[in-house]
Amino acid sequence: MGPTSRAITDRLATLLDEEHDLRTRALHHGGGLSDTEQARLRKLEDELDAVMRLLEQRRALSVFDDNDGAAPADEN
């Protein structure tokens, strides 16, 4: 069994925090980001896309796991 929705959203929050920190640093240090920071930002963007796809897939699949026809509950 794969990661839970909670684990996915926790990972998403961590990635978003790091992305926000890098973008804020770039804005406040008029010179932008170092090459290393730019590479990290690109990697974060890729990871964020992958995590979002995983979360969307997991939520879409939960619709098919519903046996009684009720709306799927959000996992905590």
C-alpha positions in Angstrom: 0.0 0.0 0.0 1.3 3.5 -0.9 1.6 6.6 1.3 -1.5 7.9 3.0 -3.1 11.1 2.0 -1.8 12.7 5.2 1.8 11.7 4.4 1.4 13.1 0.9 0.0 16.4 2.2 2.7 16.6 4.8 5.3 16.2 2.1 3.6 18.8 0.0 3.6 21.3 2.8 7.3 20.7 3.4 8.1 21.2 -0.3 6.0 24.4 -0.4 7.7 25.8 2.6 11.1 25.3 1.1 10.0 26.8 -2.2 8.5 29.8 -0.5 11.8 30.3 1.5 13.8 30.2 -1.7 11.5 32.6 -3.6 11.4 35.0 -0.6 15.2 34.9 -0.4 15.4 35.7 -4.1 13.1 38.7 -3.7 14.8 40.1 -0.7 18.3 39.7 -2.0 18.0 41.7 -5.2 20.6 39.5 -6.8 18.4 36.5 -7.1 19.5 33.0 -6.3 22.8 31.3 -6.6 23.2 28.5 -9.2 22.8 25.9 -6.5 19.6 27.6 -5.2 18.2 27.9 -8.7 18.9 24.2 -9.3 17.2 23.3 -6.0 14.2 25.5 -6.9 13.8 23.6 -10.2 14.0 20.3 -8.4 11.4 21.5 -5.9 9.1 22.4 -8.7 9.5 18.9 -10.2 8.9 17.3 -6.8 5.8 19.5 -6.2 4.4 18.5 -9.5 5.0 14.8 -8.7 3.4 15.0 -5.3 0.4 16.9 -6.6 -0.1 14.2 -9.2 0.1 11.5 -6.6 -2.4 13.3 -4.4 -4.8 13.8 -7.3 -4.5 10.1 -8.2 -5.1 9.0 -4.7 -8.1 11.1 -4.3 -9.5 10.0 -7.7 -9.0 6.4 -6.7 -10.9 6.9 -3.4 -14.0 7.5 -5.4 -13.9 4.0 -6.7 -13.2 2.5 -3.3 -16.5 3.9 -2.0 -18.9 0.9 -1.6 -22.0 2.6 -0.4 -22.2 5.5 -2.8 -21.5 8.2 -0.2 -18.9 10.9 -0.9 -15.4 9.7 0.1 -14.1 11.0 3.5 -11.0 13.0 3.6 -8.2 11.1 5.4 -6.6 12.8 8.4 
